[in-house]
Amino acid sequence: MPLAPKQCAWINTNYPDIKIVVEPSPNRCYSDDEYTAEGVAITDDMAGCDILMGIKEVPAQYLVPEKTYFFFSHTKKEQPHNRQMMHALIEKRIRMVDYECLTYSDEQRILGFGLYAGIVGAHNGLLTYGRKHRAYNLPAAHTLRNYKELLAAYEHLKLPNIKIVMTGGGKVASGVLDIFTQLDIESVEPSDFLTHEYEYPVYTHLTGADLYARKDNDLFSRDDFHAHPGVYKCLFSKYVNQADVLMNGIYWEEGIARLFEKEDVKRNDWRLSVIADISCDINGSVPINIAATSIADPVYGIDRATLQRTAPYQHTKSVIDIMAVDTLPNELPRDAAEYFGVHLTKYIIPEMRKAESDMLRRGTICEHGKLTQQFEYLANYAQG
């Protein structure tokens, strides 16, 4: 359920043409009782609903024909594990609106959990460093009730003089930077980061021209990079002997240069001991991220000599610890859910009440048994 109890009640009160009912669940971060306490009906019968909204993918066998669904479908990159579901969406003539594809006209995304992915990813990365180097202890985020308790864990923590390099922008970066601010980690320019050591913890933030340049002239243009990523090289390699921790939050897909290559970790001057791969693209921008991890078991080691997976938290330079949880916001579920619901209520619910919405059209992958025009490139994946 993408809406918290009070948000459901607010919508029911302020939009008389909308009635929200909630399917019961024993696993949701908000209990059924919390919804009923706000006057929101709980029912197993979804047959009378025009629109069904969730978060995760719906297994193909549970999809109700000819309904409108909102959820993260994870199909736009032709993800193999969701191909059967994509077939079912077409066969059952479902209108599928993907949260990931809801954008403004300039393609800026509207909804997402990036902020809390950044918050928890940064926390996990720092937790991993403290445990690996026997420097300090932090509680796992999922053992805490909320973000407020997480911040309370920082009140008496003084970090050692570690150097952190972070990559990427958007909401993920905002979350990472929020944690850095709470822990008094100072920002320094990339050029200073490469040439100075410090008596206190610092970070440098790499985006755009700090991270990529054309192979032919060393220049960077954002529009050109998005149109022709293959003609760009990555400039990250000069940071691997200067940083202790990497917080990676960049968007990556095939054709974009990786931050480094696997063999680079064998360099004699390699310094990075912890990588928090918040983006978590397996064998992607961080090529030694070989598998996603769980909240219960978030970190594994990579032996620098053999490139094989090994036990984490070894107090040695010969092993790099990889934090690769791919469900980071679930560690602070109530905060993340409320944040998502605020944006859904503010920006998407009003669009749903319109006869025509360009925003919803851009986010619609299929309807009436066909792919929409902007997603016709998925034809073989969806119907093959």
Backbone torsions as a table, in degrees:
resi	resn	phi	psi	omega
1	MET	NA	122.3	-175.1
2	PRO	-86.4	5.1	-177.9
3	LEU	-126.2	136.6	176.1
4	ALA	-75.1	161.8	-177.1
5	PRO	-54.0	-47.7	-179.0
6	LYS	-65.6	-31.0	177.9
7	GLN	-68.9	-41.3	175.6
8	CYS	-59.4	-45.9	-178.6
9	ALA	-63.9	-38.6	-179.9
10	TRP	-64.4	-43.4	179.5
11	ILE	-64.4	-44.6	179.4
12	ASN	-60.4	-33.5	-178.8
13	THR	-79.9	-40.4	-171.7
14	ASN	-92.3	-16.5	176.9
15	TYR	-123.4	88.8	-176.7
16	PRO	-59.0	-21.4	-179.7
17	ASP	-85.0	-0.1	178.8
18	ILE	-119.7	134.3	172.1
19	LYS	-127.5	119.2	179.5
20	ILE	-97.6	128.4	170.4
21	VAL	-120.5	156.0	-172.8
22	VAL	-123.2	132.4	175.2
23	GLU	-75.1	136.3	-179.5
24	PRO	-65.6	149.1	178.5
25	SER	-156.3	135.0	175.9
26	PRO	-86.6	-6.1	-171.5
27	ASN	-108.9	-10.3	-175.1
28	ARG	-68.9	151.6	179.5
29	CYS	-69.0	-26.0	171.3
30	TYR	-102.1	130.5	-176.9
31	SER	-76.8	161.9	174.7
32	ASP	-57.1	-40.4	-177.8
33	ASP	-62.5	-32.2	179.4
34	GLU	-68.5	-32.5	175.9
35	TYR	-72.4	-46.1	-179.3
36	THR	-64.2	-30.8	177.6
37	ALA	-64.0	-23.1	177.9
38	GLU	-96.4	8.3	178.2
39	GLY	81.6	15.8	-179.3
40	VAL	-93.3	128.5	-176.9
41	ALA	-71.4	140.3	174.2
42	ILE	-109.0	127.4	-178.9
43	THR	-152.2	148.0	174.5
44	ASP	-85.4	-14.5	-173.1
45	ASP	-91.9	103.1	179.6
46	MET	-97.4	2.1	-174.0
47	ALA	-60.0	-33.6	-177.7
48	GLY	-84.7	-0.1	-178.3
49	CYS	-87.4	136.4	175.9
50	ASP	-81.4	-34.9	-175.5
51	ILE	-126.0	132.2	177.5
52	LEU	-115.8	122.5	-175.2
53	MET	-119.2	131.4	175.2
54	GLY	-140.5	-158.6	176.1
55	ILE	-120.1	-61.2	-176.7
56	LYS	-82.1	168.0	176.9
57	GLU	-58.7	146.9	176.6
58	VAL	-97.4	125.4	177.0
59	PRO	-54.9	142.4	-172.5
60	ALA	-53.5	-38.6	-175.0
61	GLN	-69.9	-16.6	-178.3
62	TYR	-99.2	-3.9	179.6
63	LEU	-69.5	130.5	-179.0
64	VAL	-92.5	125.2	-176.1
65	PRO	-58.0	145.0	169.9
66	GLU	61.0	27.5	172.3
67	LYS	-101.8	166.9	169.2
68	THR	-99.6	128.0	179.3
69	TYR	-116.3	143.4	168.8
70	PHE	-121.5	120.6	170.5
71	PHE	-169.1	174.2	173.2
72	PHE	-81.7	106.1	-174.3
73	SER	-84.5	-21.4	-177.1
74	HIS	48.7	54.9	178.2
75	THR	-125.0	-15.1	-171.8
76	LYS	-66.1	-21.7	175.7
77	LYS	-101.2	16.9	-180.0
78	GLU	58.6	45.0	-179.9
79	GLN	-62.2	121.9	-173.3
80	PRO	-57.2	-38.0	-174.0
81	HIS	-68.4	-13.6	-179.5
82	ASN	-110.8	12.7	-177.8
83	ARG	-65.4	-41.0	178.9
84	GLN	-61.4	-41.2	177.3
85	MET	-63.5	-39.8	179.2
86	MET	-62.4	-41.6	176.2
87	HIS	-57.9	-44.4	-177.5
88	ALA	-65.4	-37.2	178.2
89	LEU	-59.3	-41.2	178.7
90	ILE	-70.5	-49.8	-175.9
91	GLU	-62.3	-34.5	-177.4
92	LYS	-91.6	8.2	175.6
93	ARG	54.1	44.5	-178.8
94	ILE	-89.4	142.1	170.4
95	ARG	-89.4	114.2	-176.6
96	MET	-107.3	113.5	175.5
97	VAL	-106.6	117.4	-175.0
98	ASP	-95.8	123.4	179.5
99	TYR	-54.0	-37.5	-177.3
100	GLU	-63.9	-25.1	-175.3
101	CYS	-98.5	1.6	176.3
102	LEU	-80.6	112.5	-173.7
103	THR	-136.9	162.9	166.1
104	TYR	-74.6	174.6	-176.7
105	SER	-64.3	-21.7	178.7
106	ASP	-90.8	12.7	176.5
107	GLU	76.0	9.2	174.6
108	GLN	-72.8	127.5	-178.9
109	ARG	-68.3	149.2	-177.8
110	ILE	-101.7	-40.8	-174.9
111	LEU	-115.9	151.6	175.5
112	GLY	165.8	169.6	179.0
113	PHE	-108.3	19.8	-174.3
114	GLY	-57.9	-38.4	-178.5
115	LEU	-58.4	-47.9	-178.0
116	TYR	-77.8	-24.5	170.0
117	ALA	-62.1	-42.7	178.3
118	GLY	-66.3	-42.9	179.7
119	ILE	-61.2	-52.8	-176.9
120	VAL	-70.9	-37.2	178.8
121	GLY	-61.5	-42.8	177.9
122	ALA	-65.3	-43.4	178.0
123	HIS	-59.4	-47.0	-178.5
124	ASN	-63.7	-38.6	178.3
125	GLY	-62.6	-43.4	178.9
126	LEU	-70.3	-37.7	175.1
127	LEU	-58.5	-44.8	-178.4
128	THR	-62.6	-43.3	179.4
129	TYR	-61.9	-45.7	-179.3
130	GLY	-60.7	-41.5	-178.6
131	ARG	-72.4	-41.3	-178.9
132	LYS	-63.1	-41.6	-174.1
133	HIS	-98.4	9.2	179.1
134	ARG	53.8	38.0	-173.1
135	ALA	-97.9	-34.7	-179.1
136	TYR	-168.7	170.5	179.8
137	ASN	-125.3	136.9	173.5
138	LEU	-127.5	146.5	175.8
139	PRO	-76.4	149.0	174.0
140	ALA	-65.1	140.4	-176.3
141	ALA	-58.8	-36.3	-175.5
142	HIS	-71.6	-10.4	176.6
143	THR	-87.5	-4.1	-178.4
144	LEU	-103.4	154.7	-176.5
145	ARG	-72.9	-35.8	-173.1
146	ASN	-164.3	-179.6	-178.5
147	TYR	-63.8	-33.4	179.1
148	LYS	-60.5	-41.7	178.2
149	GLU	-68.7	-33.3	177.0
150	LEU	-62.2	-44.8	179.0
151	LEU	-63.8	-34.5	178.8
152	ALA	-62.8	-28.5	179.2
153	ALA	-68.6	-16.9	-178.8
154	TYR	-90.8	-8.1	-169.2
155	GLU	-58.3	-36.7	-176.1
156	HIS	-115.1	16.7	-179.2
157	LEU	-94.2	122.9	172.9
158	LYS	-112.9	113.4	-177.2
159	LEU	-74.6	150.1	171.7
160	PRO	-70.5	176.5	-174.8
161	ASN	-81.7	64.1	178.6
162	ILE	-85.0	155.4	176.9
163	LYS	-113.2	125.6	-175.0
164	ILE	-119.5	133.7	172.7
165	VAL	-113.1	130.6	178.5
166	MET	-119.7	145.8	-178.9
167	THR	-125.2	150.3	175.3
168	GLY	100.9	168.2	-178.3
169	GLY	-133.6	-156.4	177.2
170	GLY	70.8	-156.7	-175.5
171	LYS	-66.1	-35.2	178.5
172	VAL	-59.2	-48.0	179.2
173	ALA	-61.9	-37.8	178.6
174	SER	-60.4	-40.5	178.3
175	GLY	-65.8	-44.3	178.0
176	VAL	-60.7	-45.5	-178.4
177	LEU	-64.9	-31.6	177.1
178	ASP	-62.3	-43.4	177.6
179	ILE	-65.4	-41.5	178.1
180	PHE	-59.6	-40.6	178.9
181	THR	-64.3	-43.5	-178.7
182	GLN	-63.1	-29.8	-176.3
183	LEU	-101.9	11.1	176.2
184	ASP	58.0	39.9	173.9
185	ILE	-88.0	119.8	-170.7
186	GLU	-83.8	143.7	177.3
187	SER	-85.1	136.0	174.3
188	VAL	-132.8	154.4	178.9
189	GLU	-67.4	148.3	179.2
190	PRO	-53.1	-40.8	-178.1
191	SER	-64.7	-37.8	177.7
192	ASP	-71.9	-38.2	178.5
193	PHE	-57.6	-37.6	-176.8
194	LEU	-76.2	-16.7	-172.4
195	THR	-122.7	-2.6	-175.6
196	HIS	-128.3	151.4	164.9
197	GLU	-109.5	158.2	-171.3
198	TYR	-133.1	158.1	178.2
199	GLU	-91.2	3.9	-175.6
200	TYR	-145.2	164.1	-178.6
201	PRO	-71.0	139.0	-179.0
202	VAL	-137.7	161.9	172.1
203	TYR	-140.6	156.5	168.8
204	THR	-128.6	146.2	-172.2
205	HIS	-113.1	118.1	-176.4
206	LEU	-106.4	121.2	172.4
207	THR	-141.6	162.3	171.0
208	GLY	51.1	-121.3	-174.3
209	ALA	-66.8	-18.5	175.5
210	ASP	-73.7	-18.9	-170.4
211	LEU	-116.5	-27.0	-176.4
212	TYR	-135.2	151.5	174.2
213	ALA	-151.5	149.3	176.8
214	ARG	-62.0	144.6	-179.8
215	LYS	-69.8	-25.7	-173.9
216	ASP	-91.1	-27.5	-176.3
217	ASN	-139.3	4.4	177.6
218	ASP	64.0	18.7	178.0
219	LEU	-98.7	166.4	178.8
220	PHE	-134.9	131.9	171.7
221	SER	-133.1	124.8	-175.7
222	ARG	-59.5	-46.2	-179.4
223	ASP	-63.6	-41.5	179.3
224	ASP	-65.8	-39.6	179.7
225	PHE	-62.5	-43.7	179.8
226	HIS	-67.5	-33.2	-179.4
227	ALA	-79.9	-35.5	-174.7
228	HIS	-135.9	63.8	-176.2
229	PRO	-61.6	-25.4	-176.6
230	GLY	-67.8	-16.7	-179.8
231	VAL	-92.6	7.2	-179.3
232	TYR	-109.5	144.9	173.8
233	LYS	-105.7	158.9	177.9
234	CYS	-98.1	140.2	-175.3
235	LEU	-102.3	12.4	-171.0
236	PHE	-71.7	-23.5	-169.6
237	SER	-57.1	-27.1	-178.7
238	LYS	-74.8	-5.4	179.7
239	TYR	-96.7	-13.8	-172.7
240	VAL	-69.4	-19.0	177.0
241	ASN	-102.7	10.2	-179.6
242	GLN	-121.8	-18.3	-174.6
243	ALA	-110.2	146.2	174.5
244	ASP	-91.1	-33.2	-175.3
245	VAL	-133.5	139.0	171.4
246	LEU	-112.5	125.3	170.2
247	MET	-106.7	105.2	-173.1
248	ASN	-101.2	119.9	-179.9
249	GLY	-131.0	22.7	-176.8
250	ILE	-81.3	153.8	169.7
251	TYR	-78.6	135.8	-179.1
252	TRP	-139.8	144.2	170.3
253	GLU	-149.5	167.8	179.9
254	GLU	-54.6	136.4	-178.6
255	GLY	104.1	-19.8	176.2
256	ILE	-91.0	135.3	-179.4
257	ALA	-60.5	139.4	176.1
258	ARG	-73.4	161.1	178.2
259	LEU	-62.9	-37.2	176.7
260	PHE	-159.0	174.4	176.4
261	GLU	-108.1	160.3	-173.9
262	LYS	-55.0	-42.8	-175.8
263	GLU	-65.4	-20.2	-179.4
264	ASP	-61.7	-27.6	-176.6
265	VAL	-68.1	-11.2	178.0
266	LYS	-86.9	-3.0	178.8
267	ARG	-57.1	142.3	179.9
268	ASN	-65.0	-27.6	-177.0
269	ASP	-97.7	11.8	178.9
270	TRP	-61.8	130.1	-175.7
271	ARG	-116.1	-31.6	-176.1
272	LEU	-54.6	126.7	177.7
273	SER	-114.3	-17.0	179.5
274	VAL	-136.5	132.3	174.0
275	ILE	-125.1	118.5	172.5
276	ALA	-97.7	100.1	-177.5
277	ASP	-89.8	84.3	-175.0
278	ILE	-66.6	-36.8	177.1
279	SER	-66.5	-35.7	174.9
280	CYS	53.7	57.7	170.0
281	ASP	-95.5	109.8	-175.6
282	ILE	-63.0	130.1	-176.3
283	ASN	54.4	34.8	-176.6
284	GLY	-108.4	-124.2	-176.8
285	SER	-61.1	-29.6	171.9
286	VAL	-109.4	96.3	-170.3
287	PRO	-67.9	-16.5	177.2
288	ILE	-92.1	6.7	167.1
289	ASN	-83.1	99.4	-172.7
290	ILE	-100.1	-6.7	-179.7
291	ALA	-165.8	143.1	172.4
292	ALA	-72.1	153.1	-178.9
293	THR	-118.3	169.9	-178.5
294	SER	-99.7	164.8	176.2
295	ILE	-61.8	-38.0	-178.7
296	ALA	-71.3	-28.7	-176.3
297	ASP	-136.9	75.4	-163.6
298	PRO	-82.8	-12.8	-168.2
299	VAL	-132.5	140.6	168.5
300	TYR	-133.2	161.3	178.0
301	GLY	-99.3	152.6	171.3
302	ILE	-121.4	120.0	178.5
303	ASP	-71.1	123.5	-175.3
304	ARG	-66.2	-29.0	-177.3
305	ALA	-80.3	-41.6	-174.0
306	THR	-102.4	-15.1	-175.5
307	LEU	63.2	20.5	179.3
308	GLN	-96.7	152.5	177.4
309	ARG	-68.8	140.1	-179.4
310	THR	-147.9	-178.2	-178.1
311	ALA	-67.7	141.7	178.5
312	PRO	-84.3	176.6	173.5
313	TYR	64.1	24.4	175.0
314	GLN	-81.5	132.2	-176.2
315	HIS	-82.2	67.6	-178.1
316	THR	-151.7	150.1	178.3
317	LYS	-77.1	-11.5	-176.0
318	SER	-80.0	-6.3	179.4
319	VAL	-126.4	131.7	174.8
320	ILE	-101.1	129.3	178.7
321	ASP	-89.9	130.5	-177.9
322	ILE	-113.1	118.5	172.5
323	MET	-97.1	114.3	-171.4
324	ALA	-135.2	41.6	176.0
325	VAL	-68.6	127.2	-178.0
326	ASP	-100.8	9.8	176.2
327	THR	-130.6	45.1	-172.5
328	LEU	-55.3	-43.8	-178.3
329	PRO	-60.5	-22.3	179.5
330	ASN	-66.7	-11.3	176.9
331	GLU	-77.5	-22.3	173.1
332	LEU	-127.1	65.2	-166.5
333	PRO	-64.9	-39.0	-176.7
334	ARG	-69.6	-41.9	177.6
335	ASP	-63.4	-45.4	-177.9
336	ALA	-65.1	-41.4	-179.1
337	ALA	-65.3	-42.0	179.6
338	GLU	-65.4	-40.7	177.8
339	TYR	-61.1	-46.4	179.4
340	PHE	-62.7	-43.8	-178.5
341	GLY	-63.5	-35.3	177.1
342	VAL	-58.8	-47.4	-178.0
343	HIS	-71.4	-35.7	176.3
344	LEU	-62.7	-44.1	-180.0
345	THR	-66.3	-40.9	-173.9
346	LYS	-75.2	-40.0	-169.6
347	TYR	-110.7	-29.8	-172.5
348	ILE	-100.3	-43.0	-179.5
349	ILE	-55.2	-45.4	177.6
350	PRO	-60.5	-34.9	178.4
351	GLU	-67.3	-33.5	180.0
352	MET	-66.6	-21.7	-177.7
353	ARG	-87.8	-7.6	179.6
354	LYS	-83.5	150.4	175.6
355	ALA	-64.6	-38.9	177.0
356	GLU	-135.8	137.0	179.7
357	SER	-137.7	117.8	176.0
358	ASP	-62.3	-36.0	-179.3
359	MET	-62.4	-47.1	179.5
360	LEU	-69.4	-33.9	177.3
361	ARG	-61.5	-43.2	179.6
362	ARG	-63.4	-28.0	-177.3
363	GLY	-92.2	-2.8	-176.4
364	THR	-88.6	116.4	-178.5
365	ILE	-81.5	-40.5	180.0
366	CYS	-151.4	157.0	174.6
367	GLU	-164.5	153.9	178.5
368	HIS	55.5	30.0	177.5
369	GLY	80.5	13.0	-178.3
370	LYS	-138.2	153.4	170.2
371	LEU	-71.4	144.3	173.5
372	THR	-74.2	164.9	-170.2
373	GLN	-55.6	-45.2	-174.9
374	GLN	-71.9	-11.0	179.7
375	PHE	-115.5	18.7	179.2
376	GLU	-65.9	-17.7	177.7
377	TYR	-65.2	-14.1	179.4
378	LEU	-87.3	10.0	-170.9
379	ALA	-55.2	-49.4	-178.8
380	ASN	-65.4	-37.8	179.9
381	TYR	-67.6	-41.1	-173.5
382	ALA	-82.3	-29.7	-171.0
383	GLN	-124.8	-9.8	-177.0
384	GLY	-74.4	NA	NA
